[in-house]
Amino acid sequence: MHFTPQSIRERVTGVQAFTFSRRIEPLEAPHCRPRAVVLLNLAPARSKLRLEPRSELPKRSHPAVHPMFNNPTKEVFLSFSFSSRDEIEVPGDSCFRKFDVHTHHQFLRYSTLFDERPDSPIMLLDTIVTGLLMAASAAAIPIENPMELIKRVPSAGVVIQKCAKSGVFALAYDDGPYQYTSQLVDILNNGGAKATFFMTGTLYGCIYNQRTAVKKAFDSGHQIASHTWTHPSTFGSLTAAQLTTEMQKLEQATVNIIGKKPAYMRPPYLATGGSVLSTMQTLGYKVITDDVDSGDWNGQTPAQSEAKFTAAGASGNGHIPLMHETYATTVQTLTPWLINWAKSNNLKLVTVAECLDDASGAYQSGSFTGNGATTC
């Protein structure tokens, strides 16, 4: 079917539950530029959705006609249907990319893009909403305020400090791999916890010297993320080309070791100035900082770190802490305490990606080939 909105309304009153983990990759093109966010309610049906060039779109859905489309702070709901097993078909000459859809009852988040060329499509499939809403039967469930229930996939190049939901805690460790990595994985596994490892290439020896520990962490279900290749102290002042080199060298190492490229990174010294964010956006990286600093890097004892977490509390959206696996006390004392503290507060210990409702987006999509390197 064609992209012909049936209604524009302020709230949805009959939305069924769903799960959706498939990601859409935007087609980069200089003539495409983002303007607004549109939420599309997709109901299950046996049909196909086709996004057409601007000239074929009805006037009522033309972004230049409806003022809500030109205001990036506004969100509108559009209704249409397509089959869960059919493809969404899009023209291949401009701002679209074809992808498959695999589940029923979905909510997708689109970022509309307007093409200055009159003969080109006007929308780019950009970001996807992931798992949300409540368990549903065959009947639709009324939703008073769907905006409060929607969990959006984080965007690349945007700083994220804490989790997107409550009831979780995202253990995160910087500066590895190190001599304690394997031991830390054992502690986490024994505690039923998942964590995120922001790893470097050469900060404390070559990453390939710890490839067994890195693979062990990955195989155990922990998230492997980037902390750059060399952990430069001048990270915030590097050029875009230098930043790209830092990221791509670490990418190649993770491909060689685990077969994946990370989609998450934490900048050294939490530096996000200069060209950092724009470069991370170009490279497709979600940028993580923290909302609780353990202070292990500054000589604080586990007891002092524990006091910080106690003060931060367990209510509200989950914490993403700043910790380092290069300190024995962090691995052997603070981590077991945090596991027990989280459990006593009914918090689930998850990866950073999962705490952002982006578990399927922890790594960049696609197949990557190792280059056989075993040394740095």
URVEN-V937663 format. One record per pair of residues at least 6 apart in sequence whose ideal C-beta (glycine too) atoms are under 6 Angstrom apart, sorted by the first residue. I is the first residue (numbers start at 0). GAP is how many residues later the second one is. If there is no record, write none. Layout:
BEGIN
I/GAP + I/GAP
END
This chain:
BEGIN
0/46 + 1/48 + 1/50 + 2/48 + 3/54 + 4/56 + 4/73 + 5/73 + 6/72 + 7/68 + 8/68 + 11/29 + 11/65 + 11/131 + 11/134 + 12/129 + 13/126 + 14/128 + 15/89 + 15/120 + 15/124 + 16/116 + 16/117 + 16/118 + 16/119 + 17/87 + 17/88 + 18/112 + 19/83 + 19/86 + 20/339 + 21/80 + 22/105 + 22/338 + 22/342 + 23/75 + 23/101 + 23/104 + 25/98 + 25/100 + 26/70 + 28/66 + 30/84 + 30/85 + 31/63 + 31/81 + 31/83 + 31/92 + 32/80 + 33/77 + 33/79 + 34/77 + 34/79 + 35/33 + 35/36 + 35/76 + 36/38 + 36/74 + 37/38 + 37/72 + 37/74 + 38/36 + 38/38 + 38/70 + 39/38 + 39/68 + 39/70 + 40/36 + 40/38 + 41/64 + 42/38 + 43/60 + 44/36 + 45/37 + 46/34 + 46/35 + 47/34 + 47/38 + 47/41 + 48/33 + 48/39 + 49/39 + 50/39 + 50/72 + 52/68 + 53/68 + 58/6 + 62/6 + 62/51 + 67/6 + 67/8 + 83/17 + 83/19 + 83/20 + 86/13 + 89/6 + 89/8 + 90/30 + 93/26 + 93/27 + 94/18 + 94/20 + 94/26 + 94/29 + 95/25 + 106/22 + 107/20 + 108/18 + 108/20 + 108/43 + 110/15 + 110/16 + 111/11 + 112/11 + 113/8 + 114/7 + 126/26 + 127/25 + 128/21 + 128/23 + 129/23 + 129/227 + 131/17 + 131/18 + 131/19 + 132/16 + 150/13 + 150/206 + 152/205 + 153/6 + 153/132 + 153/202 + 153/204 + 155/125 + 155/128 + 155/129 + 155/130 + 156/120 + 156/123 + 156/124 + 158/113 + 158/128 + 158/130 + 159/128 + 160/128 + 160/130 + 161/129 + 161/155 + 161/157 + 161/158 + 162/7 + 162/154 + 162/155 + 162/192 + 163/192 + 163/193 + 165/150 + 165/151 + 167/150 + 167/180 + 167/182 + 167/187 + 168/149 + 168/150 + 168/173 + 168/178 + 168/180 + 169/150 + 169/180 + 169/182 + 169/185 + 170/24 + 170/178 + 171/24 + 171/148 + 171/180 + 172/24 + 172/150 + 172/152 + 173/24 + 173/53 + 173/150 + 174/28 + 174/149 + 174/151 + 175/21 + 175/23 + 175/149 + 176/22 + 176/30 + 176/33 + 176/36 + 176/37 + 177/26 + 177/147 + 177/148 + 179/145 + 179/151 + 180/29 + 180/32 + 181/31 + 183/141 + 183/147 + 184/31 + 184/32 + 184/35 + 186/148 + 187/7 + 188/31 + 190/148 + 192/146 + 192/156 + 193/27 + 193/28 + 193/155 + 193/156 + 193/157 + 194/27 + 195/27 + 195/29 + 195/155 + 195/156 + 196/20 + 196/27 + 197/27 + 197/29 + 197/68 + 198/28 + 199/27 + 199/31 + 200/6 + 200/28 + 200/48 + 200/49 + 200/52 + 201/28 + 201/174 + 202/28 + 205/170 + 206/46 + 207/166 + 207/167 + 210/46 + 213/43 + 214/42 + 217/6 + 217/40 + 222/128 + 222/130 + 222/139 + 223/30 + 223/34 + 223/38 + 224/37 + 224/39 + 225/24 + 225/36 + 225/39 + 226/39 + 227/18 + 227/40 + 228/17 + 228/20 + 228/21 + 230/37 + 234/32 + 234/33 + 234/36 + 235/35 + 235/37 + 235/38 + 235/40 + 236/37 + 239/35 + 239/39 + 242/36 + 246/36 + 250/10 + 253/6 + 254/6 + 254/113 + 254/115 + 255/114 + 255/117 + 259/103 + 260/103 + 260/107 + 262/98 + 262/100 + 262/101 + 263/22 + 263/24 + 264/20 + 265/22 + 266/9 + 269/19 + 279/7 + 283/80 + 287/64 + 289/30 + 289/31 + 289/32 + 290/28 + 290/29 + 291/16 + 291/20 + 291/27 + 291/29 + 292/29 + 293/11 + 293/27 + 293/29 + 294/10 + 295/27 + 295/28 + 295/31 + 295/34 + 296/27 + 301/27 + 301/31 + 301/32 + 304/29 + 305/31 + 311/7 + 313/31 + 313/33 + 317/37 + 319/32 + 322/7 + 323/6 + 324/6 + 341/7 + 352/6 + 352/9
END
